[in-house]
Amino acid sequence: MLGGRAAEELVCRDTSTGAHDDLERATQTARQMATRFGMSEKLGAATYGRVVTSRFLEGGYGEERDFSEQTAREIDAEVRGTVEEQHRRARALLEARRDVLEAMTRRLLEVETLERPEIEALVGRPIPAEGPGLTVAEDPRTPGAGGRPAD
């Protein structure tokens, strides 16, 4: 989710508001990892906060806080740490494969959209159809389209 922001920093040496949605989604995912899925070593295998439904709230649900201020600070630190770690990881991957980033950028300026086979050719390997936080638009002509591996 943070690849666009990392690429912008790497290539433009600056950031814009363009990666706002990606940053928001990455933060939300990191918060769920820490508070819902028990995926924080520091916070342990527990959930924090309760989802409550209400007909008076615009989205139909909200969250009830059932933890202390100290735990809230720990959650915030875990979320920030996770997002920063994944941002560093995205940037390191792009720095290591700068040639692919540049080639993909040049091609996108020419055609605006790349299909899976062309991306795989540029990257030099098959792209997994599924994985943690990974969504790849499938070309319906590609065997295994729809997120299932080819037979």
C-alpha positions in Angstrom: 0.0 0.0 0.0 2.9 2.3 0.6 4.7 1.7 -2.7 3.3 4.7 -4.5 4.4 7.0 -1.7 7.8 5.4 -1.5 8.2 5.7 -5.3 7.2 9.4 -5.2 9.8 10.1 -2.6 12.5 8.1 -4.4 11.9 9.6 -7.9 10.6 13.1 -7.1 12.4 13.5 -3.8 9.2 14.9 -2.4 5.7 13.8 -1.5 2.3 15.0 -2.6 -1.2 14.4 -1.4 -1.6 11.6 -4.1 -0.8 8.8 -1.7 -3.3 9.9 0.9 -5.7 7.0 0.4 -2.9 4.4 0.4 -1.5 5.9 3.7 -5.0 5.9 5.2 -5.6 2.3 4.3 -2.1 1.2 5.5 -2.8 2.9 8.8 -6.2 1.3 9.2 -4.8 -2.1 8.4 -1.9 -1.6 10.9 -4.5 -0.6 13.6 -6.6 -3.7 12.9 -3.5 -5.8 13.1 -2.8 -4.4 16.6 -6.3 -4.1 17.9 -8.4 -6.8 16.2 -6.1 -9.6 15.0 -3.7 -10.0 17.9 -0.7 -9.4 15.6 1.3 -7.2 17.9 4.1 -8.8 20.0 3.9 -5.9 22.4 0.1 -5.9 22.8 -0.2 -9.6 22.7 -3.0 -11.9 21.5 -5.9 -9.7 22.6 -8.4 -7.4 21.0 -8.9 -3.8 22.0 -12.0 -1.8 21.5 -15.5 -3.1 20.7 -17.4 -2.5 17.5 -20.9 -1.3 18.3 -23.8 -0.7 16.0 -26.0 2.3 16.2 -28.8 3.5 14.0 -27.8 7.0 15.0 -24.3 6.9 13.6 -23.9 7.7 9.9 -22.0 4.5 9.0 -24.3 2.4 11.2 -21.4 1.4 13.5 -18.8 2.8 15.8 -16.2 1.8 18.2 -16.3 1.7 22.0 -13.0 2.2 23.7 -12.5 -0.4 26.5 -8.8 0.3 27.3 -6.7 2.7 29.2 -4.8 5.9 28.0 -1.6 3.9 28.4 -2.9 1.2 26.1 -4.1 3.8 23.6 -0.5 5.2 23.5 0.9 1.7 23.0 -1.6 1.0 20.2 -0.6 4.3 18.5 3.1 3.4 18.8 2.5 0.0 17.3 0.5 1.4 14.4 3.1 4.1 13.7 5.9 1.5 14.0 4.2 -0.9 11.6 3.4 1.8 9.0 7.0 3.2 9.2 8.5 -0.3 9.0 6.4 -1.2 5.9 7.2 2.2 4.3 11.0 1.5 4.8 10.5 -2.0 3.3 8.6 -0.6 0.3 11.3 2.0 -0.3 14.1 -0.5 0.0 12.4 -2.8 -2.5 12.0 0.0 -5.0 15.6 1.2 -4.5 16.8 -2.3 -5.1 14.7 -2.6 -8.3 15.0 1.0 -9.5 15.6 -0.3 -13.0 12.1 -2.0 -13.0 10.5 1.2 -11.5 12.0 3.3 -14.3 11.0 0.8 -17.0 7.4 0.6 -15.7 7.2 4.3 -15.4 8.3 4.8 -19.1 5.8 2.2 -20.3 2.9 3.7 -18.3 3.6 7.1 -19.8 3.2 5.4 -23.2 0.1 3.3 -22.7 -1.5 4.3 -19.3 -2.4 0.7 -18.4 -0.3 -2.4 -18.1 -1.7 -5.9 -18.2 -0.5 -8.7 -16.0 1.8 -10.4 -18.7 3.6 -7.1 -19.4 4.1 -6.3 -15.7 5.5 -9.8 -15.2 7.8 -9.3 -18.2 9.1 -6.0 -16.7 9.5 -7.5 -13.2 11.1 -10.7 -14.6 8.9 -13.1 -12.7 5.3 -14.2 -12.2 3.2 -12.0 -9.8 1.2 -13.9 -7.1 -2.5 -13.5 -7.7 -3.2 -13.4 -3.9 -1.3 -12.6 -0.8 -1.4 -10.4 2.3 -2.4 -6.9 1.2 -1.9 -7.8 -2.5 -4.5 -7.3 -5.1 -3.6 -7.7 -8.8 -6.1 -6.9 -11.5 -6.4 -10.0 -13.5 -6.4 -10.2 -17.3 -9.4 -12.5 -18.1 -7.3 -14.1 -20.8 -4.7 -15.1 -18.3 -5.0 -18.7 -17.0 -5.9 -18.8 -13.3 -7.7 -15.4 -13.6 -9.9 -14.5 -10.6 -7.2 -15.0 -8.0 -6.8 -18.8 -8.5 -3.5 -20.2 -9.7 -3.4 -21.8 -13.1 -3.6 -25.6 -13.2 
